[in-house]
Amino acid sequence: MPRRILLATDAWVPQVNGVVRTLQETIARLRARGHVVGLVTPDLFVNMPMPFYGEIRLAMAPGARAARLIEAFRPDLVHIVTEGPIGWAARRWCRRNAMPFTTAFHTRFPDYAAVRTGLSAERFWPIMRHFHAPSRAVLAATPSLRAELAARGIGPVAPWSRGIDSDLFHAAAAPDPRLRALPGPVLLYVGRLAPEKGLDDFLGSRHAGTRVVVGDGPALAGLKARYPAAVFTGRLTGPDLASAYAAADCFVFPSRSDTFGLVMVEALACGVPVAGYPVQGPIDIVGPRGRGGESQLSRTIGAVDDDLDTAIAHALLASRADCAAYGASFSWDAATDQFVAALGAVLEDGRSSPLAA
């Protein structure tokens, strides 16, 4: 049955990242299914750039107004997307009003904080446990992340995977002729240019080929200075991004801190094998043997290895057709099914709540 679902998130447009993309795709599908979706987002408040991550705008003292917005919407359930100021404000309101809520674990903030501060990531995990403790379900994209969260005392966990825009990312996407003309193999990275993304590992790798970087971020100027032979295109979207994927021989994902890596699936759908480290994200998508997260495929669609050059060399052996077929299996409709199932289970458990009735 249709529900009134409120999403409270510190990540929202104009940010361009996997969290925002996931929300946009999910909201569109929820509304198409008849659900009424409300939003509490940073643009509704006085906000400021997040230190060290200026693209994220942090709401300033959102508590009172966030409470009014939630009350006016009269939700059946609140889903809290992020652990920022809006997330904490929504959490406080839900607890005060006996409102069942779910949360999501999209970003490894302990790892990001460790990179920025030089402190151990373990110093920050207690904050994550405290934030998610009252949640009826903590949604996470991959099996390995859900297992880690459970081991760290964060849960109960529930699956919420990701999908692709199959009208945009597919095997027939036309390669960008300028990138395709570069000395091969063309090794591609797409994403934010920041210290935690491991770009020095990618751009400093030894495998032959031209390294192409698509994206923007605070590390751009330094990377350009250190790696003058690399090609930096800036941020690309839509058909231009699909053409960049299609022009590549291998997609390289050097991050050790991402929880999923939607760009890997988009690249695969365009027929591009993926190379990465054997960590969360690559291990769940490419798999430890390069045959999918559960080693369910008969042939490889990429490779993971502690040596990135080895991963690239093995990934280049994969068939583009096999990669495209696997990438196409990631569906936003299926991911939305998981989201609805998790929230529906919570509403069934909390049906005695006066606001959930």
C-alpha positions as CSV (number, residue, x, y, z in Angstrom):
1,M,0.0,0.0,0.0
2,P,1.2,3.6,-0.6
3,R,3.1,5.1,2.3
4,R,4.2,8.6,3.3
5,I,8.0,8.3,3.4
6,L,10.2,11.2,4.6
7,L,13.9,11.2,3.5
8,A,16.3,13.3,5.7
9,T,19.6,13.8,3.9
10,D,22.7,16.0,4.1
11,A,23.7,14.8,0.6
12,W,21.7,16.4,-2.1
13,V,22.0,18.4,-5.4
14,P,24.0,20.1,-6.6
15,Q,26.4,17.4,-5.3
16,V,27.2,14.7,-7.9
17,N,28.0,11.4,-6.2
18,G,26.6,8.0,-5.7
19,V,24.5,8.9,-2.7
20,V,22.6,11.7,-4.5
21,R,22.2,9.5,-7.6
22,T,20.8,6.7,-5.5
23,L,18.3,9.0,-3.8
24,Q,17.2,10.5,-7.1
25,E,16.6,7.1,-8.7
26,T,14.9,5.8,-5.6
27,I,12.6,8.8,-5.2
28,A,11.5,8.6,-8.8
29,R,10.5,5.0,-8.5
30,L,8.8,5.4,-5.1
31,R,6.6,8.1,-6.5
32,A,5.9,6.1,-9.6
33,R,4.6,3.3,-7.3
34,G,2.3,5.7,-5.6
35,H,4.3,6.5,-2.5
36,V,4.3,10.1,-1.2
37,V,7.9,11.2,-0.6
38,G,9.0,14.2,1.4
39,L,12.5,15.6,1.7
40,V,14.5,17.4,4.3
41,T,17.6,18.6,2.5
42,P,20.4,21.2,3.0
43,D,18.9,23.7,0.5
44,L,16.0,24.3,2.9
45,F,18.3,25.8,5.5
46,V,21.1,28.3,5.9
47,N,24.1,26.2,5.0
48,M,27.9,26.3,4.7
49,P,30.5,24.3,2.9
50,M,31.7,21.2,4.7
51,P,35.4,21.6,5.7
52,F,37.7,19.8,3.3
53,Y,34.7,18.8,1.2
54,G,33.3,22.0,-0.2
55,E,30.8,20.4,-2.5
56,I,28.8,19.2,0.5
57,R,26.7,22.0,2.1
58,L,26.0,21.5,5.8
59,A,22.8,22.8,7.3
60,M,23.4,25.2,10.1
61,A,21.4,24.4,13.3
62,P,18.6,22.6,11.4
63,G,16.9,21.1,14.5
64,A,13.8,23.3,15.0
65,R,13.0,23.8,11.3
66,A,13.7,20.1,10.5
67,A,11.2,19.2,13.2
68,R,8.5,21.5,11.7
69,L,9.1,20.1,8.2
70,I,8.8,16.5,9.5
71,E,5.6,17.2,11.5
72,A,4.0,19.1,8.6
73,F,4.6,16.1,6.3
74,R,3.1,13.6,8.7
75,P,5.2,10.6,7.6
76,D,4.5,7.0,8.2
77,L,8.2,6.4,8.5
78,V,11.4,8.4,8.3
79,H,14.5,7.2,6.5
80,I,17.7,9.0,7.5
81,V,20.3,8.9,4.7
82,T,23.4,10.5,6.3
83,E,25.0,11.1,9.6
84,G,25.3,14.9,9.2
85,P,23.4,17.7,10.9
86,I,20.1,17.0,9.2
87,G,20.5,13.3,10.0
88,W,21.1,14.0,13.6
89,A,18.2,16.5,13.7
90,A,15.8,13.9,12.2
91,R,17.1,11.2,14.6
92,R,16.3,13.4,17.6
93,W,12.8,14.2,16.3
94,C,12.0,10.5,15.7
95,R,13.2,9.5,19.1
96,R,11.2,12.2,20.8
97,N,8.0,11.3,18.9
98,A,8.3,7.5,18.9
99,M,8.5,7.5,15.2
100,P,10.0,4.4,13.6
101,F,13.0,5.2,11.4
102,T,15.6,3.5,9.3
103,T,19.1,4.7,8.4
104,A,21.6,4.0,5.6
105,F,25.3,3.5,5.7
106,H,26.5,5.0,2.4
107,T,29.9,6.5,3.3
108,R,32.8,5.2,5.4
109,F,33.1,8.5,7.3
110,P,35.6,6.9,9.8
111,D,38.0,6.2,7.0
112,Y,37.5,9.6,5.4
113,A,38.1,11.3,8.8
114,A,41.2,9.2,9.3
115,V,42.7,10.4,6.0
116,R,41.9,14.1,6.9
117,T,43.0,14.0,10.5
118,G,45.7,11.4,10.7
119,L,43.9,9.7,13.5
120,S,42.9,6.0,13.5
121,A,39.6,5.3,11.9
122,E,38.7,3.2,15.0
123,R,38.4,6.5,16.9
124,F,35.4,7.4,14.8
125,W,33.5,4.1,14.7
126,P,31.8,4.6,18.1
127,I,30.1,7.7,16.7
128,M,28.7,5.6,13.9
129,R,27.4,2.9,16.4
130,H,25.8,5.6,18.5
131,F,24.1,7.2,15.5
132,H,22.6,4.0,14.1
133,A,21.8,2.3,17.4
134,P,18.0,3.3,17.5
135,S,17.5,2.5,13.8
136,R,15.0,-0.2,13.0
137,A,17.1,-1.2,10.0
138,V,20.5,0.0,8.7
139,L,20.5,-0.3,4.9
140,A,23.8,-1.0,3.1
141,A,24.6,-1.9,-0.4
142,T,26.9,-4.9,-0.3
143,P,27.3,-8.2,1.6
144,S,30.8,-7.4,2.8
145,L,29.7,-4.0,4.2
146,R,26.6,-5.5,5.9
147,A,28.9,-8.2,7.5
148,E,31.3,-5.5,8.7
149,L,28.5,-3.4,10.2
150,A,27.1,-6.4,12.0
151,A,30.5,-7.3,13.4
152,R,30.9,-3.7,14.6
153,G,27.5,-3.8,16.4
154,I,25.7,-1.7,13.9
155,G,22.3,-3.2,12.8
156,P,20.0,-4.9,12.1
157,V,21.3,-4.6,8.6
158,A,19.2,-4.9,5.4
159,P,20.2,-4.9,1.7
160,W,19.8,-1.8,-0.5
161,S,21.8,-2.3,-3.7
162,R,22.3,0.0,-6.7
163,G,21.4,0.1,-10.4
164,I,22.3,1.8,-13.6
165,D,20.5,3.9,-16.2
166,S,20.3,1.3,-18.9
167,D,19.2,3.8,-21.5
168,L,22.5,5.6,-21.1
169,F,25.1,3.0,-20.0
170,H,25.0,0.0,-22.4
171,A,27.2,-1.9,-24.8
172,A,26.2,0.2,-27.8
173,A,27.4,3.5,-26.3
174,A,29.5,5.3,-28.9
175,P,33.2,5.7,-27.8
176,D,34.5,9.3,-27.5
177,P,36.7,9.5,-30.6
178,R,39.3,11.7,-28.8
179,L,39.8,9.3,-26.0
180,R,39.7,6.3,-28.3
181,A,42.6,7.8,-30.3
182,L,44.9,8.0,-27.3
183,P,47.8,5.5,-27.1
184,G,46.3,2.3,-25.6
185,P,45.3,0.7,-23.5
186,V,43.1,3.6,-22.3
187,L,42.8,3.3,-18.5
188,L,40.0,5.3,-17.1
189,Y,39.0,6.7,-13.7
190,V,35.7,8.4,-13.0
191,G,34.8,10.1,-9.7
192,R,35.7,12.8,-7.2
193,L,39.3,13.9,-7.1
194,A,40.2,13.7,-3.4
195,P,42.9,12.2,-1.2
196,E,40.8,9.3,-0.1
197,K,40.2,8.1,-3.7
198,G,43.6,6.5,-4.2
199,L,44.4,8.4,-7.4
200,D,48.1,8.4,-6.8
201,D,48.0,4.6,-6.9
202,F,46.2,4.8,-10.3
203,L,48.2,7.6,-11.9
204,G,51.5,6.3,-10.5
205,S,50.9,2.7,-11.7
206,R,53.4,1.2,-14.1
207,H,51.2,-0.6,-16.6
208,A,51.5,0.7,-20.2
209,G,48.7,2.9,-21.5
210,T,47.2,6.3,-21.2
211,R,45.5,7.3,-18.0
212,V,42.3,9.3,-18.3
213,V,40.7,11.0,-15.3
214,V,37.1,12.2,-15.5
215,G,35.9,14.3,-12.6
216,D,36.7,17.3,-10.4
217,G,37.6,17.9,-6.8
218,P,40.2,19.5,-4.4
219,A,43.1,17.2,-5.5
220,L,42.8,18.2,-9.2
221,A,45.6,20.8,-9.3
222,G,48.0,18.7,-7.5
223,L,47.3,15.6,-9.6
224,K,47.8,17.6,-12.8
225,A,51.1,18.9,-11.6
226,R,52.4,15.5,-10.5
227,Y,51.1,13.5,-13.5
228,P,51.4,15.7,-16.6
229,A,51.1,12.7,-19.0
230,A,47.6,11.9,-17.8
231,V,44.5,13.3,-19.5
232,F,42.1,15.2,-17.3
233,T,38.7,15.9,-18.9
234,G,36.9,17.5,-16.0
235,R,33.4,16.4,-14.9
236,L,31.3,14.6,-17.6
237,T,27.6,13.6,-17.4
238,G,25.0,11.9,-19.5
239,P,25.9,10.8,-23.0
240,D,29.4,12.4,-22.7
241,L,30.1,10.2,-19.6
242,A,28.8,7.1,-21.4
243,S,31.1,7.8,-24.3
244,A,34.1,8.2,-22.0
245,Y,33.4,4.8,-20.5
246,A,32.9,3.2,-23.9
247,A,36.3,4.6,-25.1
248,A,38.2,2.9,-22.3
249,D,39.9,-0.5,-22.3
250,C,39.9,-0.8,-18.5
251,F,38.2,1.0,-15.7
252,V,40.5,1.4,-12.7
253,F,38.9,1.9,-9.3
254,P,41.8,2.6,-6.8
255,S,39.7,3.6,-3.8
256,R,40.0,1.6,-0.6
257,S,37.2,3.4,1.2
258,D,34.1,3.4,-1.0
259,T,31.2,1.3,0.1
260,F,30.0,0.4,-3.4
261,G,31.3,2.4,-6.4
262,L,28.4,3.0,-8.8
263,V,30.9,4.0,-11.5
264,M,32.2,0.5,-11.6
265,V,28.8,-0.9,-12.6
266,E,28.3,1.9,-15.2
267,A,31.6,1.1,-16.7
268,L,30.8,-2.6,-16.8
269,A,27.5,-1.9,-18.5
270,C,29.4,-0.1,-21.3
271,G,31.5,-3.2,-21.8
272,V,34.6,-2.1,-19.8
273,P,36.4,-4.5,-17.4
274,V,37.2,-3.2,-14.0
275,A,40.4,-3.4,-12.0
276,G,40.6,-2.6,-8.3
277,Y,41.9,-3.6,-4.9
278,P,40.4,-6.6,-3.0
279,V,38.4,-4.3,-0.7
280,Q,34.7,-3.5,-0.2
281,G,33.2,-2.3,-3.4
282,P,35.4,-4.1,-5.9
283,I,35.2,-7.4,-4.0
284,D,31.4,-7.2,-4.0
285,I,31.0,-6.2,-7.7
286,V,34.0,-7.7,-9.5
287,G,34.5,-10.5,-7.0
288,P,37.6,-12.1,-5.5
289,R,38.2,-14.1,-8.7
290,G,36.9,-11.5,-11.1
291,R,33.7,-13.5,-11.7
292,G,31.2,-11.4,-9.8
293,G,30.6,-10.8,-6.2
294,E,29.6,-14.4,-5.5
295,S,31.9,-15.9,-8.2
296,Q,28.7,-16.7,-10.1
297,L,30.0,-16.0,-13.6
298,S,31.6,-18.4,-15.9
299,R,34.1,-15.8,-17.2
300,T,35.9,-12.8,-15.7
301,I,34.6,-9.2,-15.9
302,G,37.6,-7.7,-14.2
303,A,40.2,-8.4,-11.5
304,V,41.2,-7.4,-8.0
305,D,44.7,-7.6,-6.6
306,D,46.8,-6.0,-3.9
307,D,49.0,-4.9,-6.8
308,L,47.0,-2.5,-9.0
309,D,49.2,-3.2,-12.1
310,T,48.5,-7.0,-11.8
311,A,44.7,-6.2,-11.5
312,I,44.9,-4.1,-14.6
313,A,46.7,-6.7,-16.6
314,H,44.2,-9.4,-15.7
315,A,41.2,-7.2,-16.2
316,L,42.3,-6.4,-19.7
317,L,41.8,-10.1,-20.6
318,A,38.1,-9.9,-20.0
319,S,35.5,-9.9,-22.8
320,R,33.6,-6.7,-23.3
321,A,30.4,-8.6,-24.0
322,D,30.7,-10.4,-20.7
323,C,31.2,-7.2,-18.9
324,A,28.2,-5.5,-20.5
325,A,25.9,-8.4,-19.7
326,Y,26.9,-8.4,-16.1
327,G,26.7,-4.6,-15.7
328,A,23.2,-4.6,-17.2
329,S,22.0,-6.9,-14.4
330,F,22.1,-4.1,-11.9
331,S,18.6,-2.6,-11.8
332,W,17.3,0.5,-10.0
333,D,13.9,-1.2,-9.8
334,A,15.4,-4.2,-8.0
335,A,17.2,-1.8,-5.6
336,T,13.9,0.0,-4.9
337,D,12.2,-3.3,-4.2
338,Q,14.8,-3.8,-1.5
339,F,14.3,-0.3,-0.1
340,V,10.5,-0.8,0.0
341,A,10.8,-4.3,1.6
342,A,13.1,-2.9,4.4
343,L,10.7,0.0,5.2
344,G,7.7,-2.2,4.9
345,A,9.1,-4.7,7.5
346,V,9.7,-1.8,9.9
347,L,6.2,-0.5,9.5
348,E,4.7,-3.9,10.2
349,D,6.8,-4.2,13.3
350,G,5.8,-0.6,14.4
351,R,2.2,-0.7,13.4
352,S,1.1,0.2,16.9
353,S,2.8,3.6,16.7
354,P,0.2,6.3,16.4
355,L,1.9,8.0,13.5
356,A,2.5,4.8,11.7
357,A,-1.1,3.7,11.8
